[in-house]
Amino acid sequence: MRRAAALIAAVTLACGRPDHRPEELRNTLARLRGAIAQYHAKHHRHPHALPDLIADGELRTIPADPVTGSSSTWHTTMRETVSVDDFTSRAAAPEASEIIEIHSGARGADPAGRAWSDY
């Protein structure tokens, strides 16, 4: 813990200002995860894609990742339903995959050494 605090202090001194990206990323992810949860509560399923959250009114826009500066770098964890019947010739059309989690798509780590993708 002391080492992390020292690293943060060194970055702050080197840059002359604190790095607010970790806090901004946590807040943005909380907003996105909340929108996914609201969508699930309404529809009893998760969204198939992030734009579903806009179409449904959960979000006005897909926010930019504070680390990458882009709204297209988010990494989503998808759930797909698979059954034995999926491998037969009479299989029904598979259900569309659903977003169950979201993380930053940024490479590298925050000032404390935590990978951005672990947020």
C-alpha positions as MATLAB code, in Angstrom:
seq = 'MRRAAALIAAVTLACGRPDHRPEELRNTLARLRGAIAQYHAKHHRHPHALPDLIADGELRTIPADPVTGSSSTWHTTMRETVSVDDFTSRAAAPEASEIIEIHSGARGADPAGRAWSDY';
ca = [
       0.000    0.000    0.000;
       2.836    2.387    0.813;
       4.417    1.631   -2.532;
       1.179    2.473   -4.364;
       0.822    5.712   -2.409;
       4.412    6.631   -3.240;
       3.826    5.917   -6.923;
       0.697    8.084   -6.939;
       2.591   10.866   -5.201;
       5.427   10.602   -7.747;
       2.996   10.795  -10.671;
       1.249   13.760   -9.071;
       4.544   15.606   -8.580;
       5.795   14.743  -12.069;
       2.618   15.945  -13.737;
       1.901   18.757  -11.346;
      -1.683   17.542  -10.892;
      -3.431   14.385   -9.726;
      -4.634   11.771  -12.207;
      -8.433   11.718  -11.993;
      -8.897    9.011  -14.634;
      -9.347    6.137  -12.138;
     -12.204    7.956  -10.393;
     -13.736    9.072  -13.695;
     -13.542    5.500  -15.016;
     -15.211    4.098  -11.879;
     -18.016    6.667  -12.187;
     -18.535    6.049  -15.910;
     -18.574    2.280  -15.440;
     -21.058    2.624  -12.567;
     -23.337    4.608  -14.885;
     -23.028    2.040  -17.685;
     -23.535   -0.917  -15.340;
     -26.546    0.826  -13.820;
     -28.044    1.337  -17.290;
     -27.514   -2.358  -18.085;
     -29.212   -3.309  -14.804;
     -32.167   -0.986  -15.512;
     -32.540   -2.469  -18.983;
     -32.520   -5.963  -17.480;
     -35.137   -4.991  -14.887;
     -37.447   -3.662  -17.622;
     -37.006   -6.389  -20.221;
     -36.005   -9.437  -18.124;
     -32.972   -9.846  -20.365;
     -29.732   -7.949  -20.889;
     -29.119   -5.689  -23.904;
     -27.670   -7.250  -27.036;
     -25.468   -4.210  -27.729;
     -24.641   -0.882  -26.075;
     -26.818    1.119  -28.520;
     -29.826   -0.782  -27.089;
     -29.345    1.331  -23.950;
     -29.811    4.503  -26.011;
     -32.815    3.205  -27.961;
     -34.488    2.213  -24.691;
     -33.769    5.564  -23.019;
     -31.344    4.298  -20.375;
     -28.575    6.508  -21.806;
     -28.515    9.524  -24.134;
     -25.172    8.513  -25.621;
     -22.537    5.871  -25.026;
     -20.010    7.704  -22.837;
     -16.355    7.847  -23.774;
     -13.920    5.748  -21.782;
     -12.059    8.397  -19.730;
      -8.763    6.597  -20.349;
      -8.993    6.065  -24.122;
     -11.195    9.068  -24.865;
     -13.368    6.889  -27.122;
     -16.867    5.449  -26.763;
     -15.947    2.535  -29.034;
     -13.221    0.930  -26.900;
     -15.410   -0.577  -24.169;
     -14.974   -4.339  -23.702;
     -18.208   -6.169  -23.069;
     -18.641   -9.622  -21.576;
     -21.376  -11.426  -23.447;
     -23.595  -14.320  -22.393;
     -24.651  -16.853  -24.977;
     -27.084  -19.671  -24.351;
     -25.918  -23.040  -25.636;
     -27.703  -26.373  -25.500;
     -27.103  -29.842  -26.896;
     -29.788  -29.206  -29.508;
     -27.650  -26.393  -30.955;
     -25.470  -29.087  -32.510;
     -28.202  -30.974  -34.352;
     -29.539  -30.326  -37.815;
     -32.961  -29.405  -36.382;
     -31.635  -26.758  -34.048;
     -33.727  -23.637  -33.591;
     -32.140  -20.286  -34.253;
     -29.817  -19.412  -31.370;
     -30.769  -16.631  -28.989;
     -28.825  -13.426  -29.439;
     -25.955  -12.871  -27.031;
     -26.437  -10.391  -24.184;
     -24.111   -7.931  -22.434;
     -23.649   -8.988  -18.820;
     -20.559   -6.911  -17.896;
     -18.484   -4.031  -19.213;
     -14.858   -2.976  -18.689;
     -12.434   -0.398  -20.017;
     -10.681   -1.370  -23.221;
      -7.632    0.711  -22.338;
      -4.229   -0.891  -22.278;
      -1.810   -0.370  -19.453;
      -2.426    0.414  -15.819;
      -3.495    3.222  -13.533;
      -0.944    5.087  -11.378;
      -1.302    2.427   -8.649;
      -0.498   -0.393  -11.094;
      -4.043   -1.786  -11.495;
      -4.849   -2.739  -15.094;
      -7.445   -0.413  -16.622;
      -9.265   -3.492  -17.904;
      -9.720   -4.688  -14.293;
     -12.062   -1.805  -13.500;
];
